[in-house]
Amino acid sequence: MVVLAALYCMTSSVVAHYTKSSPYPSQSGSMDTELSFTKRKALLCSSSLMLSGLSWFKSNSALALQVDELQQQEERIVELFQEISPSVVFIKDLELTKVPKNSAQIAALDDENAKVEGTGSGFIWDQFGHIVTNYHVVAKLATDRSGLQLCKISLVDARGNNFSREGKIVGYDPDYDLAVLKINVEGDELKPVTLGTSQGLRVGQSCLSIGNRYGYANTLTTGVISGLGREIPSPNGRAIKGAIQTDAAISAGNSGGPLIDYYGHVIGVNTATFTRKGTGMSSGVNFAIPIDTVLRTVPYLIVYGTPYADRY
């Protein structure tokens, strides 16, 4: 557009110059009229050229701004993952052939010495070693009477060192699909998550999920809040109300991990996904227990081992 306007103005200037130098005085009236006309045309072309240049500048400035915003968003996601992933743990549900004698044997257990019955995620609740996860991730351990069910938790301390501990059941609430485990910290400094609130969440708000999808530790998925106030079934068949719906991918191994907002606050506990019939593949309709429900439930599980409703 700018080039065409420039060529048009150059042509107009040539016409104006030629008319002004015409050798025929008898046509002076016509010459003055044409000269005035071409001057106006040149002025219009100059204005058009300036407007075209301004439009081009605005277009390129908008494109540069969009690229800058995308880079900032990408950097923010990277920062959030680096900040929060040390607070997310990998849970293995194991079935043993014999009861281990000490914690050293538990830490040394691998997939060859025990049957892995399932994997899941959780997050560090506090510096005392409490881990929050889904009840269905540790249901076999919670109901075990043989002593052969064991939960092995792999995590990172605040200094970035990897280690594993046995997770022992502190309390659980099947009604809300929540459970609390505890590990022996032994001087290790843990990095708890930052808890947020599920009040004021909006559909369309960005969110992230960190967990161990299909056994791959610290997998990040991103998406948006797709719906609020959903109702989903709990492990004992009762309804969990107020669930958060998201399209951030949640699948096997993600259960119990945190759903996070762009401020780095935990806003929910990933718990369920709808799968395509006959395929086992996620449909993109995923759910998390709102953190306000978790905040009401977990303290009672830590102190009493049972939810508030079961104490009376």
Buried (B, 14 or more C-beta within 10 A) or exposed (E): EBEEBBEBBEBBBEBBEEBEEEEEEEEEEEBEEBBEBBBEBBEEBBEBBEEBBEEEEEEEEEEEEEEEEEEEEEEEBEEBBEBBBBBBBBBBBBBBEEEBEEBEBBBEBEEEEBEEEBBBBBBBBBEEBBBBBBBBBBBBBBEBEEEBBBBBBBBBBBEEEEEBBBBBBBBBBBBBBBBBBBBEBEEBEBBBBBBBBBEEBEEEBBBBBBBBBEEEBBBBBBBBBBEBEBEBEBBEEEEBEBBBBBBBBBBBBBBBBBBBBBEBBBBBBBBBBEBEEEEEEBEBBBBBBBBBBBBEBBBBBBEEBEBEEEEE
